[in-house]
Amino acid sequence: MPTIKSKSKNVSKLVSNLTKAKVKVTASSVDPVWAGPESNADNGGITQSMISQFLCCRERFRLRVVEGLGEPDTFNHRIEYGQMWHTCEEAFAKDPPETKASNRWQGELKLYCQDLCKKYPLQQEQIQHWYNVCKTQFPIYVEYWRKHDKKCKRTPLLQEETFKVPYKLPSGRVVYLRGKWDSVDLEGKSDIYLQENKSKGNINEQQLQRQLLFDLQTMIYMIALENSVYKAYDRKTTGIAGTWNSPIPEAYGSCSIKGLRYNVVRRPLAGGKGSISQKKGNAKTPPETNEEFYARLAGVIQEQPEYFFMRWKVEVMPSDIERFKVQFLNPCLEHICLWWKWVSSGITPFVDGATTQFLHYRLPYGIYNAISEGGSTPTDEYLASGSEVGLVRGKKLFTELM
């Protein structure tokens, strides 16, 4: 019978052989899809959605950005309704004020949905349905804000503008923040506001407003915008090498980033008020036609437009931006840079580099995180203001095990 010592040697030899085999396969056959957060190449830089994926599970993120493995692309009405809405907003913004009643947005929306039908031929019925919903809701939205937003006079600076903005970390590393601003507007002579357009099925107004000043996408977009204003971007003080052209016109370089206009549209038929269904009819009544159904939906939206259309203007102070940088963005990006340097070097996670394995893990099942689920926790107010109202201080842990 083999001794414990001999078994140990055999196991060590087996692990060694597996390690060598895996390293060889990884190093020779896999070239990372991503160029990394510090790269200014077309496939470099980092978006807020990539940061979100990294925070959720580093191993799944590695599979995506190193090996290129991802889920098959399918039609998602929640995502695509938002894209349809952005298409309408962008097309509507292109029209000069005197032609705002034109049908440009309808043509752009139709073209976008035709492309979706080509991309997802087996889901054309769903696409057609949400196209009709968007075509029904958007003109009501335009008319509603035409009546209720007269006091706000804005000069559009950017519309649906993609960006790749350098951001210097405390370590001296420069990361390129990427994304797309929905709208950047000038109010008065020197106040710049970012407008974010969102379509959501469920909306908790108080929670949304409370979370905006520490929202991942919102604050990253604000920081990128801040770095894009010429007075905030000084190569001599930031030490950022290379050429970079700000998308903000130089004439507005002395302006200040004042805040955010958060424009929220409730997606119809997502539960709650007005979630109607098409009538099937019976022996005495014919079924409801598509035209009748969408006309009835329009009536529901027109009866309670304030339920479907919300807009908040939020002032963002320099201290708000600095808090987000210090408490989240800087440490997170520094960690991602270290992680990328390790994981892109040809190693095989969970086998190689035991001394740096703390950088990487796979998220297990059975975890619930209210924040990542779009919710909130009782400690949110304390994190925002330091108030302990509603909280209690405990002196013992593991009470559930006692």
C-alpha positions in Angstrom: 0.0 0.0 0.0 1.4 3.5 -0.9 2.5 5.6 2.1 1.0 9.0 2.8 4.3 10.5 1.8 4.3 8.8 -1.6 0.7 9.9 -2.2 1.7 13.4 -1.4 4.5 13.3 -4.0 2.2 11.9 -6.6 -0.4 14.6 -6.0 2.2 17.4 -6.1 3.5 16.0 -9.4 0.0 15.8 -10.8 -0.8 19.4 -9.8 2.6 20.5 -11.3 1.8 18.8 -14.6 -1.7 20.3 -14.8 -0.3 23.8 -14.0 2.2 23.5 -16.8 -0.3 22.3 -19.2 -2.8 25.1 -18.4 -0.2 27.8 -18.6 0.9 26.6 -22.0 -2.6 26.6 -23.4 -3.4 30.0 -22.0 -0.1 31.6 -23.1 -0.1 30.2 -26.6 -3.8 30.3 -27.7 -5.4 33.3 -25.9 -4.7 36.9 -26.8 -6.7 39.3 -24.6 -9.6 41.0 -26.4 -9.2 44.0 -24.2 -6.2 46.3 -24.3 -6.6 47.3 -20.7 -7.8 50.4 -18.8 -4.7 52.4 -19.4 -4.7 51.9 -23.2 -5.9 54.7 -25.6 -6.4 52.1 -28.4 -9.7 51.4 -29.9 -10.2 48.4 -27.7 -8.7 50.1 -24.6 -10.1 52.2 -21.8 -12.9 51.3 -19.4 -16.7 52.0 -19.2 -19.0 52.1 -16.2 -20.6 48.8 -17.3 -17.1 47.1 -17.4 -16.5 48.4 -13.8 -19.9 46.9 -12.8 -19.0 43.5 -14.3 -15.6 43.5 -12.6 -17.3 44.2 -9.2 -19.8 41.5 -9.7 -17.4 38.7 -10.6 -13.8 38.9 -11.7 -13.6 35.5 -13.2 -16.6 36.1 -15.4 -15.1 39.5 -16.3 -11.8 37.8 -17.2 -13.6 35.4 -19.5 -15.2 38.3 -21.3 -12.2 40.7 -21.7 -9.4 38.1 -22.0 -10.9 35.2 -23.8 -13.8 37.0 -25.4 -16.5 34.7 -24.0 -19.9 36.2 -23.5 -23.6 35.4 -23.6 -25.3 35.2 -27.1 -26.8 38.4 -28.2 -30.6 38.3 -27.8 -33.3 40.9 -28.0 -34.0 42.5 -24.5 -37.0 44.8 -24.6 -35.8 46.6 -21.4 -32.5 47.5 -23.0 -33.7 48.1 -26.5 -36.6 50.3 -25.4 -34.1 52.6 -23.8 -32.1 52.5 -27.1 -35.2 53.3 -29.1 -35.9 56.2 -26.8 -32.4 57.5 -27.1 -32.8 57.3 -30.9 -35.9 59.5 -30.7 -34.2 62.0 -28.3 -31.1 62.3 -30.6 -33.2 62.8 -33.7 -35.5 65.3 -32.0 -32.5 67.3 -30.8 -31.1 67.7 -34.3 -34.1 69.7 -35.4 -33.8 73.5 -35.0 -36.4 75.0 -32.6 -38.7 76.2 -35.4 -39.1 72.7 -36.8 -39.6 70.7 -33.5 -42.9 69.4 -34.9 -41.1 67.6 -37.7 -41.2 63.8 -38.1 -37.4 63.2 -38.1 -37.6 61.2 -34.9 -40.2 58.9 -36.4 -38.0 58.1 -39.4 -34.9 57.4 -37.2 -36.9 55.2 -34.9 -38.3 53.2 -37.8 -34.8 52.7 -39.3 -33.4 51.6 -35.9 -36.2 49.1 -35.4 -35.8 47.8 -39.0 -32.1 47.1 -38.1 -33.2 45.3 -35.0 -35.6 43.1 -37.0 -32.7 42.1 -39.3 -30.5 41.4 -36.3 -33.2 39.4 -34.4 -35.4 37.9 -37.2 -37.1 35.5 -34.8 -38.2 38.3 -32.5 -39.7 40.7 -35.0 -43.1 40.6 -33.4 -41.7 41.8 -30.0 -39.7 44.5 -31.8 -42.7 45.7 -33.7 -44.7 45.9 -30.4 -42.1 48.0 -28.6 -41.6 50.2 -31.7 -45.4 51.0 -31.5 -45.2 51.6 -27.8 -42.3 54.1 -28.2 -44.0 55.7 -31.2 -47.1 56.2 -29.0 -45.3 57.5 -25.9 -42.6 59.8 -27.4 -44.9 62.6 -28.8 -46.8 62.7 -25.6 -43.5 63.2 -23.7 -42.5 66.0 -26.1 -45.8 67.8 -25.7 -45.7 67.4 -21.9 -42.3 69.0 -21.5 -43.0 71.7 -24.0 -45.7 72.9 -21.6 -43.9 72.3 -18.3 -40.3 73.2 -19.0 -40.6 76.7 -20.5 -38.5 78.4 -17.9 -35.4 76.3 -18.7 -33.5 77.9 -21.5 -30.6 75.7 -22.7 -28.0 75.9 -25.4 -27.0 72.4 -26.5 -23.3 71.8 -26.6 -23.2 68.1 -27.2 -25.8 65.5 -28.1 -25.3 61.7 -27.9 -21.5 62.3 -27.7 -19.2 59.4 -27.2 -16.1 60.1 -25.2 -12.8 58.7 -24.2 -11.3 61.0 -21.5 -8.0 60.6 -19.6 -8.2 60.4 -15.9 -5.1 60.4 -13.7 -5.0 58.2 -10.6 -3.1 59.0 -7.4 -0.5 56.4 -8.4 0.2 58.4 -11.5 -1.5 55.8 -13.8 -3.7 57.3 -16.5 -7.0 55.5 -17.2 -9.2 56.3 -20.1 -12.9 56.7 -19.1 -15.3 55.8 -21.9 -19.0 56.3 -22.5 -21.6 58.4 -24.2 -23.2 61.6 -22.9 -26.9 61.9 -23.7 -26.8 65.7 -23.7 -24.5 68.4 -22.4 -26.1 71.8 -22.2 -25.2 75.4 -21.3 -27.6 77.3 -19.0 -27.0 81.1 -18.9 -23.5 82.1 -19.9 -21.3 79.8 -17.9 -23.2 76.9 -16.3 -22.9 73.4 -17.8 -25.3 70.6 -17.0 -25.2 67.0 -18.0 -28.5 65.5 -19.0 -29.0 61.8 -18.6 -32.1 60.1 -20.2 -33.3 56.9 -18.6 -36.2 54.6 -19.3 -37.2 52.4 -16.4 -40.0 50.0 -15.6 -40.1 50.6 -11.8 -39.2 54.0 -10.3 -38.6 54.8 -6.7 -38.3 58.6 -6.9 -36.9 59.2 -3.4 -34.3 56.4 -3.7 -33.3 57.6 -7.2 -32.7 61.2 -6.0 -30.9 60.1 -2.9 -28.5 57.8 -4.8 -27.6 60.0 -7.8 -24.6 61.6 -6.1 -23.0 58.2 -5.7 -24.4 56.5 -8.8 -21.7 54.7 -10.8 -22.6 55.9 -14.3 -23.8 59.4 -13.3 -20.6 60.3 -11.3 -18.2 58.7 -13.9 -19.9 60.8 -16.6 -19.7 63.9 -14.5 -16.0 63.3 -13.8 -15.3 62.7 -17.5 -17.2 65.9 -18.3 -15.2 67.8 -15.7 -12.0 66.7 -17.2 -13.3 67.7 -20.7 -13.7 71.4 -19.8 -10.5 73.1 -20.8 -9.8 74.9 -17.5 -10.1 71.5 -15.7 -7.7 69.8 -18.1 -4.2 71.1 -17.9 -1.5 68.9 -19.2 1.1 70.7 -17.2 -0.5 70.0 -13.9 -2.0 66.6 -14.6 1.1 65.2 -16.3 -1.0 63.4 -18.9 1.2 62.7 -21.9 0.1 62.5 -25.5 -2.5 64.3 -27.5 -6.1 64.5 -26.5 -8.8 66.8 -27.9 -11.7 67.7 -25.6 -15.2 67.4 -27.2 -16.2 70.6 -25.4 -15.6 73.6 -27.6 -12.7 75.7 -26.5 -14.9 78.8 -26.2 -16.6 77.2 -23.2 -13.4 76.4 -21.4 -14.0 78.9 -18.6 -17.5 77.4 -17.8 -18.2 75.4 -14.7 -19.9 72.0 -14.3 -22.9 72.8 -12.1 -24.9 69.6 -12.0 -27.1 67.1 -13.6 -30.6 67.0 -15.2 -31.9 63.5 -14.7 -34.7 62.8 -17.2 -36.6 59.6 -16.4 -39.3 58.0 -18.6 -41.4 55.2 -17.2 -41.6 52.3 -19.7 -45.3 51.5 -20.2 -46.7 48.0 -19.6 -44.1 47.3 -17.0 -46.5 46.9 -14.1 -48.2 49.5 -12.0 -50.6 52.1 -13.2 -51.7 51.7 -16.8 -50.3 48.3 -17.5 -53.1 47.4 -19.8 -53.4 44.3 -22.0 -54.9 43.9 -25.5 -58.5 42.8 -25.3 -59.1 39.4 -26.9 -62.8 39.8 -27.4 -65.6 37.3 -27.1 -68.7 36.0 -28.9 -70.3 39.4 -28.8 -67.2 41.7 -29.0 -64.5 41.5 -31.6 -60.9 41.4 -30.4 -59.1 44.8 -30.0 -57.1 45.7 -33.0 -53.5 46.9 -32.7 -54.5 50.4 -33.6 -57.2 50.5 -30.9 -54.8 49.1 -28.3 -52.1 51.6 -28.8 -54.6 54.4 -29.0 -56.0 53.3 -25.6 -52.4 53.2 -24.3 -51.9 56.7 -25.4 -55.0 57.7 -23.5 -53.7 56.1 -20.3 -50.4 58.0 -20.6 -52.1 61.3 -21.4 -54.4 60.9 -18.3 -51.4 60.8 -15.9 -48.3 62.1 -17.7 -46.5 63.0 -14.4 -46.5 59.3 -13.6 -44.6 58.5 -16.8 -42.4 61.5 -17.1 -40.1 62.8 -14.4 -37.1 65.2 -14.4 -34.9 66.3 -11.6 -32.2 69.0 -11.6 -29.5 68.1 -9.2 -26.7 70.4 -8.2 -23.4 68.5 -7.9 -20.8 70.1 -5.7 -17.0 69.7 -6.1 -17.1 67.9 -2.7 -19.6 65.3 -4.1 -17.2 64.5 -7.0 -14.2 64.4 -4.7 -16.0 62.0 -2.3 -16.9 59.6 -5.2 -13.2 59.7 -6.4 -11.8 59.0 -2.9 -14.3 56.5 -1.6 -14.8 54.5 -4.8 -13.4 55.5 -8.2 -9.7 55.9 -7.3 -9.3 52.7 -5.3 -11.4 50.7 -7.7 -9.5 51.7 -10.8 -6.1 51.2 -9.0 -7.3 47.7 -8.2 -8.4 47.0 -11.8 -5.1 48.2 -13.1 -3.2 45.9 -10.8 -5.6 43.0 -11.6 -5.2 43.6 -15.4 -1.4 43.6 -15.2 -1.5 40.2 -13.5 -4.3 38.6 -15.4 -3.1 39.7 -18.9 0.4 38.3 -18.3 -0.5 34.9 -19.6 -1.3 33.3 -16.2 -4.0 30.8 -15.4 -6.2 32.0 -12.5 -6.6 29.6 -9.6 -3.5 27.7 -10.7 -0.7 30.2 -11.2 0.5 33.1 -9.0 -0.6 32.0 -5.6 1.0 35.1 -4.0 -1.3 37.4 -6.0 -4.4 35.3 -6.0 -6.1 37.8 -3.7 -6.7 39.9 -6.9 -9.0 37.4 -8.4 -12.0 35.2 -7.4 -15.2 33.7 -8.8 -18.4 34.9 -7.3 -20.4 32.0 -5.6 -24.1 31.5 -5.8 -26.4 32.3 -2.9 -25.2 35.9 -2.4 -27.7 38.7 -2.1 -26.6 42.3 -2.4 -29.4 44.9 -2.2 -27.3 47.6 -3.8 -26.4 45.6 -6.9 -30.1 44.6 -7.2 -31.0 48.3 -7.5 -32.2 48.6 -3.9 -31.0 50.4 -0.8 -30.0 49.6 2.8 -30.7 51.3 6.1 -27.1 52.6 6.2 -27.5 54.7 3.1 -28.4 57.9 5.0 -25.5 57.4 7.3 -23.1 57.1 4.3 -24.5 60.2 2.7 -24.8 62.5 5.7 -23.4 60.8 8.8 -26.8 60.7 10.5 -27.4 57.6 12.7 -31.2 58.1 12.9 -32.9 54.8 12.4 -29.7 52.8 13.2 -28.5 51.0 16.3 -25.0 50.3 17.5 -24.4 46.7 18.3 -21.6 45.3 20.5 -21.9 41.6 19.4 -21.6 39.8 16.2 -22.8 36.3 15.2 -25.9 36.7 17.4 -27.8 34.5 14.9 -25.5 31.6 15.9 -26.1 32.0 19.6 
